[in-house]
Amino acid sequence: MATTIHEPPKIEEPRGPSSGFPGKGGWGNLRPAYGDLRAVKDYSPPPASTGIWVGITGISMMFAAFTSAMVVRQGSAPDWRHFSLPSVLYVNTLLLFASSFTLEVARRRIAAFMNAPKVKSEHPAKWLHVTLGLGLLFVVGQYIAWRQLSAQGLFLSTNPSSSFFYVLTATHALHVLGGLLGLIYVIRKLDAMALRRTTLDTASRYWHFMDVLWLYLLILLWVKL
């Protein structure tokens, strides 16, 4: 009795975007309808850009909690003591805002320098150094403010009002020091000609946020103390 051998069925592979290359999960041939694939890859925001906004949000929430605690503490006890803010704080404010101005100058000079490094004679790192110096002067000015306050007999544990002053200004100064480290990193990358635009933009956003945050704290302290 003869045995009939049937030919195995042929499976036709799908064509189009889902065919892909081996090991590519069927997406190898995926291409945008308009434009090139590089535009699709560049659509996602850089991790540094996303991270800085997450960090700014976290810092804002922390100082919002400090503000809430300060308002509640002032209204719940009669031992709240009012005092005049050290005058050096206003000088520190000018220094911090001046540093934001020099940082923006540096950003423009860096863009021009990267486009034509052989044409520009002035290295843009000069303005970053100026920004760094102004930031250091701000931190030194904050230390002077603490010394002036302690000379009046107001320390961290003297009164709830002085406690909030030290906590708010010291916490902000620590975040400014973090911004100074970021500026140092930017300067090193620029000197090595390896600076990315996202790195500079991230450091700039953080530094400008420190300006806005300090202005908010100064107004808060002026109203509540």
JODA-V959937 format. One record per pair of residues at least 24 apart in sequence whose C-alpha atoms are under 10 Angstrom apart, sorted by the first residue. I is the first residue (numbers start at 1). J is the second residue. D is the distance in whole Angstrom. If there is no record, write none. Layout:
i:I j:J d:D
i:I j:J d:D
This chain:
i:45 j:198 d:10
i:46 j:198 d:7
i:46 j:199 d:10
i:47 j:198 d:9
i:48 j:198 d:7
i:48 j:199 d:7
i:48 j:201 d:9
i:48 j:202 d:7
i:48 j:203 d:9
i:49 j:198 d:7
i:49 j:199 d:8
i:49 j:201 d:8
i:49 j:202 d:6
i:49 j:203 d:10
i:49 j:205 d:9
i:50 j:202 d:9
i:51 j:202 d:9
i:52 j:201 d:10
i:52 j:202 d:6
i:52 j:203 d:8
i:52 j:205 d:8
i:52 j:206 d:7
i:53 j:202 d:9
i:53 j:205 d:9
i:53 j:206 d:9
i:55 j:206 d:9
i:56 j:205 d:9
i:56 j:206 d:7
i:56 j:209 d:8
i:56 j:210 d:9
i:59 j:172 d:10
i:59 j:175 d:9
i:59 j:209 d:10
i:59 j:210 d:10
i:59 j:213 d:9
i:60 j:209 d:10
i:60 j:213 d:8
i:63 j:168 d:8
i:63 j:171 d:9
i:63 j:172 d:9
i:63 j:213 d:9
i:63 j:216 d:10
i:63 j:217 d:9
i:66 j:164 d:8
i:66 j:167 d:9
i:66 j:168 d:8
i:67 j:164 d:9
i:67 j:168 d:9
i:67 j:217 d:9
i:67 j:220 d:8
i:67 j:221 d:10
i:69 j:164 d:9
i:70 j:160 d:9
i:70 j:161 d:8
i:70 j:163 d:10
i:70 j:164 d:7
i:70 j:165 d:10
i:70 j:220 d:10
i:70 j:221 d:10
i:70 j:224 d:9
i:71 j:220 d:10
i:71 j:224 d:8
i:73 j:160 d:8
i:73 j:161 d:9
i:73 j:164 d:10
i:74 j:160 d:8
i:74 j:161 d:8
i:74 j:224 d:8
i:74 j:225 d:10
i:77 j:160 d:10
i:79 j:159 d:8
i:79 j:160 d:8
i:79 j:161 d:9
i:80 j:159 d:7
i:80 j:160 d:6
i:80 j:161 d:6
i:80 j:162 d:9
i:80 j:224 d:10
i:80 j:225 d:9
i:81 j:158 d:10
i:81 j:159 d:7
i:81 j:160 d:8
i:81 j:161 d:6
i:81 j:162 d:8
i:81 j:224 d:10
i:81 j:225 d:7
i:82 j:159 d:10
i:82 j:161 d:7
i:82 j:162 d:9
i:82 j:222 d:10
i:82 j:223 d:10
i:82 j:224 d:8
i:82 j:225 d:5
i:83 j:149 d:9
i:83 j:152 d:10
i:83 j:154 d:9
i:83 j:161 d:9
i:83 j:162 d:9
i:83 j:222 d:9
i:83 j:224 d:10
i:83 j:225 d:6
i:84 j:149 d:9
i:84 j:221 d:10
i:84 j:222 d:8
i:84 j:225 d:7
i:85 j:145 d:8
i:85 j:148 d:9
i:85 j:149 d:8
i:85 j:165 d:9
i:85 j:218 d:9
i:85 j:221 d:8
i:85 j:222 d:7
i:85 j:225 d:8
i:86 j:142 d:10
i:86 j:144 d:9
i:86 j:145 d:6
i:86 j:146 d:8
i:86 j:147 d:9
i:86 j:148 d:7
i:86 j:149 d:7
i:87 j:145 d:8
i:87 j:148 d:9
i:88 j:138 d:10
i:88 j:141 d:7
i:88 j:142 d:8
i:88 j:143 d:10
i:88 j:144 d:7
i:88 j:145 d:6
i:88 j:146 d:10
i:88 j:148 d:9
i:89 j:138 d:9
i:89 j:141 d:7
i:89 j:142 d:7
i:89 j:144 d:9
i:89 j:145 d:7
i:89 j:146 d:10
i:89 j:218 d:8
i:90 j:141 d:10
i:90 j:215 d:10
i:90 j:218 d:9
i:91 j:137 d:10
i:91 j:138 d:8
i:91 j:141 d:8
i:91 j:142 d:10
i:92 j:134 d:9
i:92 j:135 d:9
i:92 j:137 d:8
i:92 j:138 d:5
i:92 j:139 d:8
i:92 j:140 d:9
i:92 j:141 d:6
i:92 j:142 d:7
i:92 j:145 d:9
i:92 j:214 d:10
i:93 j:138 d:8
i:93 j:141 d:10
i:93 j:211 d:8
i:93 j:214 d:8
i:93 j:215 d:7
i:93 j:218 d:9
i:94 j:134 d:10
i:94 j:138 d:9
i:94 j:211 d:10
i:95 j:131 d:9
i:95 j:133 d:10
i:95 j:134 d:6
i:95 j:135 d:7
i:95 j:136 d:9
i:95 j:137 d:7
i:95 j:138 d:6
i:95 j:139 d:10
i:95 j:141 d:9
i:95 j:211 d:10
i:96 j:131 d:9
i:96 j:134 d:7
i:96 j:135 d:6
i:96 j:136 d:9
i:96 j:137 d:9
i:96 j:138 d:6
i:96 j:139 d:9
i:96 j:176 d:10
i:96 j:207 d:9
i:96 j:208 d:9
i:96 j:210 d:8
i:96 j:211 d:6
i:96 j:212 d:10
i:96 j:214 d:9
i:96 j:215 d:10
i:97 j:131 d:10
i:97 j:134 d:9
i:97 j:135 d:10
i:97 j:138 d:10
i:97 j:207 d:10
i:97 j:208 d:8
i:97 j:210 d:10
i:97 j:211 d:6
i:97 j:212 d:9
i:97 j:214 d:10
i:97 j:215 d:9
i:98 j:130 d:10
i:98 j:131 d:8
i:98 j:134 d:7
i:98 j:135 d:9
i:98 j:211 d:10
i:99 j:127 d:9
i:99 j:128 d:9
i:99 j:129 d:10
i:99 j:130 d:7
i:99 j:131 d:5
i:99 j:132 d:8
i:99 j:133 d:8
i:99 j:134 d:6
i:99 j:135 d:7
i:99 j:136 d:10
i:99 j:138 d:9
i:99 j:207 d:9
i:99 j:208 d:9
i:99 j:211 d:9
i:100 j:131 d:7
i:100 j:134 d:9
i:100 j:135 d:9
i:100 j:204 d:8
i:100 j:205 d:10
i:100 j:207 d:7
i:100 j:208 d:6
i:100 j:209 d:10
i:100 j:210 d:10
i:100 j:211 d:8
i:101 j:127 d:10
i:101 j:131 d:8
i:101 j:208 d:9
i:102 j:126 d:10
i:102 j:127 d:6
i:102 j:128 d:7
i:102 j:129 d:9
i:102 j:130 d:7
i:102 j:131 d:6
i:102 j:132 d:9
i:102 j:134 d:9
i:103 j:127 d:7
i:103 j:128 d:6
i:103 j:129 d:9
i:103 j:130 d:8
i:103 j:131 d:6
i:103 j:132 d:9
i:103 j:183 d:10
i:103 j:200 d:10
i:103 j:203 d:10
i:103 j:204 d:7
i:103 j:207 d:9
i:103 j:208 d:9
i:104 j:128 d:9
i:104 j:131 d:10
i:104 j:204 d:8
i:104 j:208 d:10
i:105 j:131 d:10
i:106 j:130 d:9
i:106 j:131 d:9
i:106 j:200 d:10
i:107 j:197 d:9
i:107 j:200 d:8
i:107 j:201 d:8
i:107 j:204 d:9
i:110 j:190 d:9
i:110 j:195 d:10
i:110 j:197 d:9
i:110 j:200 d:9
i:111 j:197 d:9
i:114 j:190 d:9
i:114 j:193 d:8
i:114 j:195 d:9
i:117 j:193 d:10
i:123 j:190 d:10
i:123 j:191 d:9
i:124 j:187 d:9
i:124 j:190 d:9
i:124 j:191 d:10
i:125 j:186 d:9
i:125 j:187 d:6
i:125 j:188 d:9
i:125 j:190 d:7
i:125 j:191 d:8
i:126 j:187 d:9
i:127 j:187 d:10
i:128 j:183 d:7
i:128 j:184 d:9
i:128 j:186 d:8
i:128 j:187 d:7
i:128 j:190 d:10
i:129 j:183 d:9
i:129 j:184 d:9
i:129 j:187 d:8
i:131 j:180 d:9
i:131 j:183 d:8
i:131 j:207 d:10
i:132 j:179 d:9
i:132 j:180 d:6
i:132 j:181 d:9
i:132 j:182 d:10
i:132 j:183 d:7
i:132 j:184 d:8
i:132 j:187 d:10
i:133 j:180 d:9
i:134 j:180 d:10
i:135 j:173 d:10
i:135 j:176 d:7
i:135 j:177 d:8
i:135 j:179 d:9
i:135 j:180 d:7
i:135 j:183 d:10
i:135 j:207 d:9
i:136 j:176 d:9
i:136 j:177 d:8
i:136 j:180 d:8
i:138 j:173 d:9
i:138 j:176 d:9
i:139 j:169 d:10
i:139 j:170 d:9
i:139 j:172 d:10
i:139 j:173 d:6
i:139 j:174 d:9
i:139 j:176 d:8
i:139 j:177 d:8
i:140 j:173 d:10
i:142 j:166 d:10
i:142 j:169 d:8
i:142 j:170 d:8
i:142 j:172 d:10
i:142 j:173 d:8
i:143 j:169 d:10
i:143 j:170 d:9
i:143 j:173 d:9
i:145 j:169 d:10
i:146 j:170 d:9
i:161 j:221 d:9
i:161 j:224 d:8
i:161 j:225 d:7
i:162 j:225 d:8
i:164 j:221 d:9
i:164 j:225 d:10
i:165 j:217 d:9
i:165 j:218 d:10
i:165 j:221 d:7
i:165 j:225 d:8
i:168 j:214 d:10
i:168 j:217 d:8
i:168 j:218 d:10
i:168 j:221 d:9
i:169 j:214 d:8
i:169 j:217 d:8
i:169 j:218 d:9
i:169 j:221 d:10
i:172 j:210 d:8
i:172 j:213 d:8
i:172 j:214 d:7
i:172 j:217 d:9
i:173 j:210 d:9
i:173 j:214 d:9
i:175 j:206 d:9
i:175 j:207 d:9
i:175 j:210 d:8
i:176 j:206 d:9
i:176 j:207 d:8
i:176 j:209 d:10
i:176 j:210 d:7
i:176 j:211 d:9
i:176 j:214 d:10
i:178 j:206 d:9
i:178 j:207 d:9
i:179 j:203 d:7
i:179 j:204 d:9
i:179 j:205 d:10
i:179 j:206 d:7
i:179 j:207 d:6
i:179 j:208 d:10
i:179 j:210 d:8
i:180 j:207 d:9
i:182 j:206 d:9
i:182 j:207 d:9
i:183 j:207 d:9
